[in-house]
Amino acid sequence: MTAKVVSLAASISSLVIPSSSSLLFTKFRSSSPLLRFSLAVSPLSHRRRGGYLMAHSLARATLGLTQPNTIDVPKISFAAKDIDVVEWKGDVLAVGVTEKDMVKNESTKFENSILKKLDSHLRGLLSEASSEEDFTGKAGQSLVLRLPGLGSKRVGLIGLGQCASTTLAFRNFGEAIAATAKASQASNIGVILASGSLANNSKLNTASAIASGTVLGIYEDTRYKSDSKKPVLKSVDILGLGTGAELEKKLKYAEDVSSAIIFGKELVNSPANVLTPAVLAEEASKIASTYSDVFSITILNAEQCKELKMGSYLGVAAASANPPYFIHLHYKPASGPIKAKLALVGKGLTFDSGGYNIKTGPGCSIELMKFDMGGSGAVLGAAKAIGQVKPPGVEVHFIVAACENMISGTGMRPGDIVTASNGKTIEVNNTDAEGRLTLADALVYACNQGVDKIIDLATLTGACVVALGPSIAGMFTPSDGLAKEVFAAAEKSGEKLWRLPLEESYWESMKSGVADMVNTGGRQGGSITAALFLKQFITEKVEWMHIDMAGPVWNEKKRTATGFGIATLVEWVLQNSSS
């Protein structure tokens, strides 16, 4: 399978991903001395239409002899069925209930029609057990019982809280279903909501959210564990939410986006000794190869980036033994007019030591700095989903300036001045504010693609985590229209964003005495000054948004990546398409 490579500095032919999984390396060479790079090809990956794509594996490790295991992404068959709840046959019937659904009359019998029907067939045992176990339908509660009288072996009540109407609530319901399946070793589950009065459009979105939550809840990233259990859940029947082609299409969409989120999570979870800038570039190449009917790819090496005067990006990369790679995936529908041109730019620091301003002390989280490429994980995850969904009428540029921020004699020093590709000079007063330096050149490059709108995503500042906590991303944009679009996409995807101000008066703290700007301001308003810095590299005609995802990129409780941003980006692209 061939992924077309377009070089800005050299004329080269198509980049061919070898079909043999026994090769650890393949070298791509052109007649030009400017393009000389080696990218790893995974010996462990699953074949997808002739190429290799994570989901999920990575190329070979270069340090510590670490090789990721091949694991199977959960393949769950979802079906919407019109079956009487008491007649459904399978391992577990999972009933989503609100606190209102659990209300009982004076005879301690359910008033809700579905629970009343189930309880009648169970001779009152469901009502009795829920009272004894003090199950009230609160979010996070679950009660699974093995009772005779139904077609299912077990019946489970899963709490939805006071009410359930949002994508996030139903996605959490799906995750609870997955937990129930794991605990009971169920291979098939039936799902129904006790409160079934939903509009047709709400039914579609609800079914999609439940399916997505179930897939993501079943999945566990065990590639780096010596022993792991495989999930046994194979099928989920969704009852009471309708049937038909439209619903089946929505369930397929949920499957595509969920697989992309898993792909993004695997990228972020992968350690820096495995996921180098070269390997990240290779993963992007695999996307282009797998979906070659709609994708082309440009990968620029350091010499080519130098020709484009990307001094800000190259300054960050200068200390690492692993060379930088600038990634540009280009999605274009196979046919039809283009309604909108978009760019998604992701921060791609595969490891961030902080440079000479090395990360030290409590809370510095240097051991987690593999997730400093969470923005690029979101962008490449969205690219994978877009390659599967193939929305018409929209052109999308996926851009990542991949590198490491390390320490060496060749590295960038505090006080150095770097020059970005738009000619602006930056005094580096802190080498640990490196992500914005790489994004500066990436944003200039994105603007030069003639796009209408740009969204960049980055694990940029600890200040944003202090402001919004671990589960909400900060949104910065001068465009009210773009803010409205992305808020709508985030609500539909179940992800949390909050708009913060671009307070122009704060720019005063970013001025340098010897250059156009410094790369950090004071401690106060750090996420705002970071966004103001990025704004200097956007042309006026382009609508732009910066998303600081330093908080929600990682789930500290589960100690794993979240895949944050992917679902929202895909929804936003679809909003701008002609589908």
C-alpha positions as CSV (number, residue, x, y, z in Angstrom):
1,M,0.0,0.0,0.0
2,T,1.4,3.4,-0.9
3,A,1.3,6.6,1.0
4,K,2.0,9.6,-1.1
5,V,4.8,11.8,0.2
6,V,4.9,15.4,-0.9
7,S,8.3,17.1,-0.3
8,L,8.7,20.8,-0.2
9,A,12.4,20.6,-0.6
10,A,12.9,17.6,-2.8
11,S,11.1,15.8,-5.5
12,I,10.5,12.3,-4.4
13,S,8.3,9.4,-5.4
14,S,5.7,7.6,-3.3
15,L,6.7,6.3,0.1
16,V,6.1,2.6,0.2
17,I,5.3,0.8,3.5
18,P,6.7,-2.8,3.1
19,S,4.2,-5.6,3.4
20,S,6.6,-7.9,5.3
21,S,6.1,-7.7,9.0
22,S,9.6,-9.2,9.6
23,L,11.3,-5.9,8.7
24,L,12.2,-3.7,11.7
25,F,13.4,-0.8,9.6
26,T,12.9,0.5,6.1
27,K,14.9,3.4,4.7
28,F,13.3,6.0,2.5
29,R,15.7,7.8,0.2
30,S,15.3,10.3,-2.6
31,S,17.8,11.6,-5.1
32,S,18.0,14.8,-3.0
33,P,20.5,14.9,-0.1
34,L,17.9,16.8,1.9
35,L,15.7,13.8,2.5
36,R,17.4,11.1,4.4
37,F,15.4,9.5,7.1
38,S,14.7,6.1,8.6
39,L,11.3,5.2,10.1
40,A,10.5,2.1,12.1
41,V,7.9,-0.4,10.8
42,S,6.2,-2.4,13.4
43,P,6.7,-6.2,13.4
44,L,3.8,-6.5,15.8
45,S,1.0,-4.5,14.2
46,H,-2.2,-5.6,12.6
47,R,-2.6,-5.3,8.9
48,R,-5.2,-2.8,7.7
49,R,-5.8,-2.8,4.0
50,G,-2.2,-3.7,3.2
51,G,-0.6,-1.3,5.7
52,Y,0.0,-1.4,9.4
53,L,-1.8,0.8,11.9
54,M,-1.6,0.9,15.7
55,A,-4.4,-0.8,17.5
56,H,-2.7,-1.7,18.0
57,S,1.0,-1.9,18.4
58,L,4.1,0.2,18.0
59,A,7.4,0.0,16.2
60,R,10.3,-1.5,17.9
61,A,11.8,-0.1,21.1
62,T,15.2,1.5,21.0
63,L,16.0,1.4,24.7
64,G,15.5,-1.1,27.5
65,L,14.7,-4.0,25.1
66,T,11.0,-3.1,25.5
67,Q,8.7,-4.7,22.9
68,P,5.0,-3.9,23.1
69,N,2.8,-7.0,23.0
70,T,0.3,-7.4,20.3
71,I,-3.2,-7.1,21.8
72,D,-6.6,-7.3,20.2
73,V,-8.8,-4.3,20.3
74,P,-12.2,-5.3,21.6
75,K,-14.5,-6.2,18.7
76,I,-18.0,-6.0,20.1
77,S,-21.0,-6.5,17.8
78,F,-23.7,-3.9,18.5
79,A,-27.3,-4.5,17.4
80,A,-30.5,-2.5,18.0
81,K,-33.4,-4.9,18.6
82,D,-37.1,-4.6,19.2
83,I,-37.6,-7.4,21.8
84,D,-39.7,-7.5,24.9
85,V,-37.4,-7.0,27.8
86,V,-38.5,-10.1,29.7
87,E,-38.0,-12.3,26.6
88,W,-34.4,-11.2,25.8
89,K,-32.0,-14.1,26.2
90,G,-28.3,-13.7,27.2
91,D,-25.9,-13.4,30.0
92,V,-26.8,-10.1,31.6
93,L,-29.8,-7.7,31.1
94,A,-28.4,-4.3,32.1
95,V,-31.1,-1.7,33.0
96,G,-30.1,1.9,33.3
97,V,-32.2,3.6,36.1
98,T,-32.5,7.1,37.4
99,E,-33.3,7.8,41.0
100,K,-36.8,8.8,39.9
101,D,-37.2,5.3,38.2
102,M,-36.6,3.7,41.6
103,V,-39.5,5.3,43.3
104,K,-41.9,2.7,44.8
105,N,-45.5,2.9,45.9
106,E,-47.0,2.2,49.3
107,S,-46.8,-1.5,48.6
108,T,-43.1,-1.2,47.9
109,K,-43.6,-2.0,44.3
110,F,-42.0,-0.1,41.4
111,E,-44.0,2.6,39.6
112,N,-41.8,2.6,36.5
113,S,-43.4,0.4,33.8
114,I,-40.2,-1.5,32.8
115,L,-39.1,-2.2,36.3
116,K,-42.7,-3.2,37.2
117,K,-42.7,-5.7,34.4
118,L,-39.3,-7.2,35.3
119,D,-40.3,-7.4,39.0
120,S,-43.6,-9.1,38.1
121,H,-41.7,-11.9,36.2
122,L,-39.2,-12.1,39.1
123,R,-42.0,-12.5,41.7
124,G,-41.1,-9.3,43.5
125,L,-37.5,-10.3,44.1
126,L,-36.0,-7.3,42.2
127,S,-37.9,-4.8,44.4
128,E,-37.0,-6.7,47.5
129,A,-33.3,-7.0,46.6
130,S,-33.0,-3.3,45.7
131,S,-34.4,-2.3,49.0
132,E,-32.2,-4.7,51.0
133,E,-29.1,-3.5,49.1
134,D,-30.1,0.2,49.4
135,F,-29.9,0.6,45.7
136,T,-31.4,4.0,44.9
137,G,-30.2,4.7,41.3
138,K,-27.4,7.1,42.2
139,A,-24.7,7.5,39.6
140,G,-22.0,4.9,40.2
141,Q,-24.3,2.4,41.9
142,S,-24.9,-1.1,40.4
143,L,-26.7,-4.2,41.5
144,V,-26.3,-7.5,39.6
145,L,-28.5,-10.4,40.6
146,R,-28.9,-14.0,39.4
147,L,-32.6,-14.6,39.6
148,P,-34.8,-17.1,37.8
149,G,-37.8,-16.0,35.8
150,L,-36.2,-14.1,32.8
151,G,-34.6,-15.1,29.6
152,S,-31.3,-13.5,30.9
153,K,-29.1,-15.3,33.4
154,R,-28.6,-12.2,35.4
155,V,-30.3,-8.8,35.7
156,G,-28.3,-5.7,36.6
157,L,-29.5,-2.3,37.7
158,I,-27.1,0.5,36.9
159,G,-27.6,3.9,38.5
160,L,-27.7,7.0,36.2
161,G,-28.2,9.6,39.0
162,Q,-31.1,12.1,39.3
163,C,-31.6,12.2,35.5
164,A,-29.7,11.2,32.4
165,S,-29.8,13.4,29.3
166,T,-26.2,14.1,28.3
167,T,-23.8,12.2,26.1
168,L,-21.4,12.0,29.1
169,A,-24.0,10.4,31.3
170,F,-24.8,7.7,28.7
171,R,-21.1,7.2,27.9
172,N,-20.5,6.6,31.6
173,F,-23.5,4.2,31.5
174,G,-21.7,2.3,28.8
175,E,-18.5,2.1,30.9
176,A,-20.5,0.8,33.8
177,I,-22.0,-1.9,31.4
178,A,-18.4,-2.8,30.5
179,A,-17.5,-3.1,34.2
180,T,-20.5,-5.4,34.8
181,A,-19.5,-7.5,31.8
182,K,-16.0,-7.9,33.2
183,A,-17.2,-8.8,36.7
184,S,-19.7,-11.4,35.5
185,Q,-17.5,-12.7,32.6
186,A,-20.5,-12.0,30.3
187,S,-20.1,-12.6,26.6
188,N,-23.4,-11.0,25.6
189,I,-25.4,-8.2,27.3
190,G,-28.8,-6.6,26.7
191,V,-29.2,-2.9,27.5
192,I,-32.3,-1.0,28.2
193,L,-33.2,2.3,29.8
194,A,-36.0,2.3,32.3
195,S,-36.9,5.8,31.2
196,G,-37.5,5.1,27.5
197,S,-39.2,8.3,26.5
198,L,-36.6,9.9,24.2
199,A,-37.0,11.8,20.9
200,N,-35.7,10.0,17.8
201,N,-32.6,12.1,17.5
202,S,-31.9,11.6,21.2
203,K,-32.3,7.9,20.8
204,L,-29.6,7.9,18.1
205,N,-27.1,9.9,20.2
206,T,-27.9,7.9,23.3
207,A,-27.3,4.5,21.6
208,S,-24.1,5.9,20.1
209,A,-22.8,7.1,23.5
210,I,-23.7,3.8,25.2
211,A,-21.8,1.9,22.5
212,S,-18.8,4.1,22.7
213,G,-18.7,3.9,26.5
214,T,-18.9,0.1,26.4
215,V,-16.0,-0.3,23.9
216,L,-13.8,2.2,25.8
217,G,-14.7,0.6,29.2
218,I,-13.9,-2.9,28.0
219,Y,-10.5,-1.9,26.5
220,E,-7.4,-2.1,28.6
221,D,-3.9,-1.2,27.4
222,T,-1.9,-4.2,28.4
223,R,0.8,-4.0,25.7
224,Y,3.5,-3.5,28.2
225,K,2.3,-6.0,30.8
226,S,3.7,-9.5,30.9
227,D,0.3,-11.1,31.6
228,S,-3.2,-9.9,30.8
229,K,-6.7,-11.2,30.5
230,K,-8.7,-10.9,27.3
231,P,-12.2,-9.5,27.6
232,V,-15.0,-12.0,26.8
233,L,-17.8,-9.5,25.9
234,K,-18.7,-10.2,22.2
235,S,-22.1,-8.7,21.6
236,V,-24.4,-6.0,23.0
237,D,-28.1,-5.7,22.1
238,I,-29.6,-2.3,22.6
239,L,-33.3,-2.5,23.4
240,G,-36.0,0.1,23.3
241,L,-34.1,2.8,21.3
242,G,-35.5,1.9,17.9
243,T,-34.1,-0.1,14.9
244,G,-33.2,0.6,11.3
245,A,-30.5,1.8,9.0
246,E,-30.1,5.2,10.6
247,L,-29.4,3.7,14.0
248,E,-27.0,1.1,12.6
249,K,-25.1,3.9,10.9
250,K,-24.8,5.8,14.2
251,L,-23.5,2.7,15.9
252,K,-20.9,2.2,13.2
253,Y,-19.9,5.8,13.7
254,A,-19.5,5.1,17.4
255,E,-17.3,2.1,16.6
256,D,-15.1,4.2,14.3
257,V,-14.6,7.0,16.8
258,S,-14.0,4.6,19.6
259,S,-11.3,2.8,17.7
260,A,-9.7,6.2,17.0
261,I,-9.8,7.1,20.7
262,I,-8.1,3.8,21.6
263,F,-5.4,4.6,18.9
264,G,-4.9,8.0,20.5
265,K,-4.7,6.5,24.0
266,E,-2.1,4.0,22.9
267,L,0.0,6.7,21.4
268,V,0.0,8.8,24.6
269,N,0.5,5.7,26.9
270,S,3.5,4.6,25.0
271,P,6.8,5.4,26.7
272,A,9.3,7.8,25.2
273,N,11.8,5.0,24.7
274,V,9.3,3.4,22.3
275,L,7.5,6.4,20.8
276,T,10.2,8.6,19.4
277,P,9.5,11.4,16.9
278,A,10.4,9.0,14.1
279,V,7.9,6.4,15.3
280,L,5.2,9.1,15.6
281,A,5.9,10.0,12.0
282,E,5.7,6.4,11.0
283,E,2.3,6.0,12.7
284,A,1.1,9.0,10.7
285,S,2.5,7.3,7.6
286,K,0.5,4.2,8.3
287,I,-2.7,6.3,8.5
288,A,-1.9,7.7,5.1
289,S,-1.2,4.2,3.8
290,T,-4.3,2.7,5.2
291,Y,-6.6,5.4,3.9
292,S,-4.7,6.3,0.8
293,D,-7.9,7.0,-1.1
294,V,-8.3,10.2,0.9
295,F,-4.9,10.9,2.5
296,S,-1.5,12.1,1.4
297,I,1.4,12.8,3.7
298,T,4.4,15.1,3.9
299,I,7.2,14.3,6.4
300,L,9.9,16.9,6.7
301,N,13.3,16.2,8.3
302,A,15.4,18.8,10.1
303,E,17.2,20.0,7.0
304,Q,13.9,20.7,5.2
305,C,12.5,22.5,8.3
306,K,15.7,24.6,8.3
307,E,14.9,25.6,4.7
308,L,11.5,26.7,5.8
309,K,13.2,28.8,8.6
310,M,11.5,26.9,11.5
311,G,14.1,28.2,14.0
312,S,11.7,28.1,16.9
313,Y,10.8,24.4,16.5
314,L,14.4,23.4,15.6
315,G,15.7,25.2,18.7
316,V,13.7,22.9,20.9
317,A,14.8,19.8,19.0
318,A,18.5,20.7,19.0
319,A,19.5,18.8,22.2
320,S,18.0,15.4,21.4
321,A,19.8,12.4,19.9
322,N,16.4,11.5,18.3
323,P,15.9,13.8,15.3
324,P,12.7,15.9,14.8
325,Y,10.1,15.1,12.1
326,F,7.5,17.6,11.0
327,I,4.3,15.7,10.0
328,H,1.6,16.9,7.7
329,L,-1.3,14.6,6.9
330,H,-3.7,16.0,4.3
331,Y,-7.3,14.7,4.1
332,K,-9.2,15.5,0.9
333,P,-12.4,13.7,-0.2
334,A,-12.1,11.6,-3.3
335,S,-14.7,13.7,-5.1
336,G,-17.0,16.7,-4.8
337,P,-16.5,20.4,-4.0
338,I,-14.8,21.6,-0.9
339,K,-16.9,23.6,1.5
340,A,-14.3,24.3,4.2
341,K,-10.6,24.0,4.7
342,L,-9.5,23.2,8.3
343,A,-6.3,22.5,10.1
344,L,-5.7,20.6,13.3
345,V,-2.4,21.2,15.0
346,G,-1.1,19.0,17.8
347,K,1.8,19.5,20.2
348,G,4.2,16.6,19.6
349,L,6.8,16.5,22.4
350,T,7.4,12.8,22.7
351,F,9.3,13.6,25.9
352,D,9.8,16.9,27.8
353,S,12.7,17.0,30.3
354,G,12.3,20.8,30.6
355,G,15.7,21.3,29.0
356,Y,18.1,23.4,31.1
357,N,15.1,24.6,33.1
358,I,14.8,20.9,34.0
359,K,11.6,19.7,35.7
360,T,12.4,19.2,39.4
361,G,10.5,19.1,42.7
362,P,7.1,17.8,43.8
363,G,4.4,18.1,41.2
364,C,6.8,18.5,38.2
365,S,5.5,15.2,36.8
366,I,8.6,14.6,34.7
367,E,7.9,10.8,34.9
368,L,4.6,11.5,33.0
369,M,6.1,13.7,30.3
370,K,5.5,11.0,27.7
371,F,2.0,12.5,27.6
372,D,3.4,15.9,26.4
373,M,2.5,14.7,22.9
374,G,-1.2,14.3,23.9
375,G,-2.2,17.1,21.4
376,S,-0.6,15.1,18.6
377,G,-2.3,11.9,19.8
378,A,-5.6,13.7,19.6
379,V,-4.9,15.0,16.1
380,L,-3.7,11.7,14.7
381,G,-6.6,9.9,16.4
382,A,-9.0,12.3,14.7
383,A,-7.2,11.6,11.4
384,K,-7.8,7.9,11.8
385,A,-11.5,8.5,12.5
386,I,-11.8,10.9,9.5
387,G,-10.1,8.3,7.3
388,Q,-12.8,5.8,8.2
389,V,-15.8,8.1,8.2
390,K,-14.7,10.0,5.0
391,P,-16.8,13.2,5.4
392,P,-17.5,15.0,2.1
393,G,-17.0,18.7,1.3
394,V,-14.2,19.3,3.8
395,E,-10.4,19.4,3.5
396,V,-8.4,18.8,6.7
397,H,-4.7,19.3,7.4
398,F,-3.3,17.4,10.4
399,I,0.0,18.9,11.5
400,V,2.5,17.9,14.2
401,A,6.0,19.3,14.9
402,A,7.4,16.2,16.6
403,C,10.5,16.3,18.7
404,E,12.0,15.8,22.2
405,N,13.0,18.5,24.6
406,M,16.3,17.2,26.1
407,I,19.6,18.5,27.5
408,S,23.0,18.5,25.8
409,G,25.8,20.7,24.7
410,T,23.9,21.4,21.5
411,G,20.7,22.4,23.3
412,M,18.9,25.6,23.5
413,R,19.9,27.7,26.6
414,P,18.0,30.2,28.7
415,G,18.6,33.6,27.1
416,D,19.0,32.3,23.6
417,I,17.0,34.0,20.8
418,V,15.3,31.9,18.2
419,T,13.6,33.1,15.0
420,A,10.3,31.6,13.9
421,S,9.3,31.0,10.3
422,N,7.3,34.1,10.1
423,G,10.3,36.2,11.0
424,K,9.4,37.0,14.6
425,T,12.2,36.6,17.2
426,I,11.7,35.0,20.6
427,E,14.0,35.3,23.7
428,V,13.9,32.0,25.5
429,N,13.7,32.9,29.1
430,N,12.5,29.3,30.1
431,T,13.4,26.2,28.1
432,D,10.5,24.4,29.8
433,A,8.1,26.5,27.9
434,E,9.0,24.6,24.8
435,G,5.7,23.4,23.4
436,R,4.6,26.9,22.3
437,L,7.9,27.3,20.5
438,T,7.2,24.2,18.4
439,L,3.6,25.2,17.9
440,A,4.7,28.7,16.6
441,D,6.2,27.2,13.5
442,A,3.5,24.6,13.1
443,L,0.8,27.4,13.2
444,V,2.7,29.5,10.6
445,Y,2.9,26.4,8.4
446,A,-0.9,25.7,8.9
447,C,-1.8,29.2,7.9
448,N,0.3,28.9,4.8
449,Q,-2.0,25.9,3.7
450,G,-4.7,28.4,2.9
451,V,-7.1,27.1,5.6
452,D,-10.2,28.9,6.9
453,K,-10.0,27.7,10.5
454,I,-7.3,26.2,12.8
455,I,-7.6,24.4,16.2
456,D,-4.4,23.6,18.1
457,L,-4.4,21.2,21.0
458,A,-1.6,21.1,23.5
459,T,-0.7,19.9,27.0
460,L,0.7,23.5,27.4
461,T,0.5,24.8,30.9
462,G,0.1,23.6,34.5
463,A,-1.6,26.9,35.1
464,C,-4.7,25.7,33.1
465,V,-4.9,22.6,35.4
466,V,-4.8,24.9,38.4
467,A,-7.6,27.0,36.9
468,L,-9.9,24.3,35.7
469,G,-8.8,21.1,37.4
470,P,-8.0,17.7,35.9
471,S,-11.1,17.0,33.7
472,I,-11.8,20.3,31.9
473,A,-9.7,21.7,29.0
474,G,-9.2,25.5,28.5
475,M,-10.4,27.0,25.3
476,F,-9.0,30.3,23.9
477,T,-10.2,32.0,20.8
478,P,-11.0,35.6,19.6
479,S,-13.8,34.1,17.4
480,D,-17.3,33.7,19.1
481,G,-18.5,31.8,16.1
482,L,-15.7,29.2,16.3
483,A,-16.2,28.9,20.1
484,K,-19.9,28.2,19.5
485,E,-19.0,25.5,17.0
486,V,-16.6,23.7,19.2
487,F,-18.8,23.9,22.3
488,A,-21.5,22.2,20.3
489,A,-19.1,19.5,19.2
490,A,-17.8,19.0,22.7
491,E,-21.4,18.7,24.1
492,K,-22.2,16.1,21.5
493,S,-19.0,14.1,22.2
494,G,-19.3,14.3,26.0
495,E,-16.0,16.2,26.6
496,K,-15.6,19.2,28.8
497,L,-14.3,22.6,27.7
498,W,-14.4,26.0,29.3
499,R,-13.6,29.3,27.5
500,L,-11.0,31.5,29.1
501,P,-10.3,35.1,28.1
502,L,-7.5,36.3,25.7
503,E,-6.8,39.3,27.8
504,E,-4.7,41.5,25.5
505,S,-3.3,43.7,28.4
506,Y,-1.4,40.6,29.7
507,W,0.7,40.7,26.6
508,E,2.8,43.4,28.3
509,S,4.5,40.8,30.4
510,M,5.6,38.9,27.2
511,K,7.6,41.7,25.8
512,S,11.4,41.4,25.5
513,G,14.1,44.1,25.7
514,V,16.2,42.4,23.0
515,A,13.7,40.4,20.9
516,D,10.1,40.6,19.7
517,M,8.9,38.6,22.7
518,V,9.8,36.3,25.5
519,N,8.4,32.8,25.7
520,T,6.9,33.1,29.2
521,G,5.3,35.8,31.3
522,G,4.8,35.9,35.0
523,R,3.2,33.2,37.2
524,Q,-0.2,34.9,37.1
525,G,-2.5,34.0,34.1
526,G,0.1,31.6,32.7
527,S,-2.4,29.8,30.4
528,I,-3.6,33.1,29.0
529,T,-0.2,34.5,28.2
530,A,0.7,31.1,26.6
531,A,-2.4,31.5,24.3
532,L,-1.5,35.1,23.6
533,F,2.0,33.9,22.5
534,L,0.5,31.4,20.0
535,K,-1.8,34.2,18.7
536,Q,1.3,36.0,17.3
537,F,1.7,33.3,14.7
538,I,-1.8,33.3,13.3
539,T,-2.7,35.4,10.2
540,E,-5.7,37.8,10.6
541,K,-7.8,36.0,7.9
542,V,-7.8,32.7,9.8
543,E,-10.2,31.8,12.6
544,W,-8.2,30.2,15.4
545,M,-8.7,28.3,18.6
546,H,-6.2,27.0,21.2
547,I,-7.2,24.2,23.5
548,D,-5.0,23.6,26.6
549,M,-5.6,20.0,27.5
550,A,-3.0,19.6,30.2
551,G,-5.6,18.4,32.7
552,P,-7.9,16.0,30.9
553,V,-5.1,14.3,28.8
554,W,-4.4,11.9,31.7
555,N,-6.6,9.9,34.2
556,E,-4.5,9.9,37.4
557,K,-6.8,7.4,39.1
558,K,-6.5,4.9,36.3
559,R,-2.9,6.0,35.5
560,T,-3.7,6.0,31.8
561,A,-4.3,8.3,28.9
562,T,-7.9,9.4,28.2
563,G,-7.9,10.0,24.4
564,F,-9.3,13.5,25.2
565,G,-10.1,15.7,22.2
566,I,-10.5,13.1,19.5
567,A,-14.3,12.8,19.7
568,T,-14.8,16.6,19.7
569,L,-12.4,17.1,16.8
570,V,-14.2,14.6,14.7
571,E,-17.6,16.1,15.5
572,W,-16.3,19.6,14.6
573,V,-14.9,18.4,11.3
574,L,-18.3,16.8,10.5
575,Q,-20.0,20.1,11.4
576,N,-17.9,21.8,8.7
577,S,-18.5,19.1,6.1
578,S,-21.4,18.8,3.7
579,S,-22.6,15.5,5.2
